[in-house]
């Protein structure tokens, strides 16, 4: 651990990131440019989230990393180990025990508390990017609050599919001002963004942007009066723990069309199973 | 060079600045909460909290404006030695530190541009008292409403009206810190100090 500065980054870099985080908190939903550094992992592996985590971690923290809800996938394991080695922080897989949670594409099922911080890994922070590729223009659109194009995109969804087909990275309006990309979380998680007790920080490494939602911020998913926003999930209970309310992953289990739905939040699922909840495919039959 | 200039910094910069930043971040994220931070012992007239904020956030990339009595040789030397931050006037600074009266008028500081509202100054306001009572606060980071002893209400209302442009404030007193980001709506408390009694939209 002594080979590295605490939490890997040098102090000047951390100060730069910390200043960006403070401005991000002061202007909820606004993307603050920052001088993203090369990290010892490829872009797309959470370099933005890692830099934000490095700037906020203290030795007293207990750190949890989830990748699509799971604690045990490559991305989550490598980032967790990275901070174990470079910051010496304690780690956990239990949502309620963690003080800082870095996440890729999910919000934990268990409600977070005021003592926790949620750090998102963001691939494309600009919600308007696929509609307008020029940064100079999207900057202007945010400055002028010109978000009509975003509604046109959702409307085209409706005209083509009969409903808003956008199912992840669903755009939100923050405090009635900035339209923000909540990172590719499923829209099932969108209602948890607003009025959350925890601080939410978003880091995009390749795109060099940091943004934030202070606790109890008003976050509204974009929609239309006649096509209201709907948080959707697969219409099944979890195959392992039987949960009806959690977000599910579809898993192919054989080559004969067999499939099962399981909680994407592994900690939530394991806790339920430990508490005696069993789904249809739970127990020894499960893969 | 005086011993005062060389001493009073972080003994363990990486750890102490991380802990201090968490205090400042929590304060900025939850306006109205007062937290204690420590680590730096700057020369007078700076408070410990103000010195800690400066060491945590300032470096050669951040021009600092020392307002009023803070602009003395002892503070200049201390800041230069520990942070390397260049000194600047109020219209070019990223951080300013001083008492409320000395920092005024607020109209000279950078409030950001419509495309880049983050390019605005952060003012570190040295207060004679800092408690969770007084003016009523509402906005992001606040569940229903909170209260904070602010030096003045009207100036903050004017600042909030500039949103998303505007200044952000870190209030310090002794070793305590609180913050008022531009997003916070400030109003006079309705006589009673009960926080639920404020009447903001």
Interface residues (C-beta under 8 A of the other chain):
Chain A: X5 X6 X7 X11 X12 X14 X15 X16 X18 X19 X20 X21 X22 X23 X24 X25 X26 X27 X28 X30 X32 X33 X55 X56 X57 X58 X59 X60 X114 X139 X140 X142 X143 X144 X175 X177 X178 X199 X212 X213 X214 X215 X216 X217 X218
Chain B: X13 X14 X15 X17 X18 X19 X21 X22 X24 X25 X26 X28 X29 X30 X56 X57 X58 X59 X61 X62 X94 X113 X114 X115 X116 X117 X118 X120 X122 X139 X140 X141 X142 X143 X163 X164 X168 X181 X182 X183
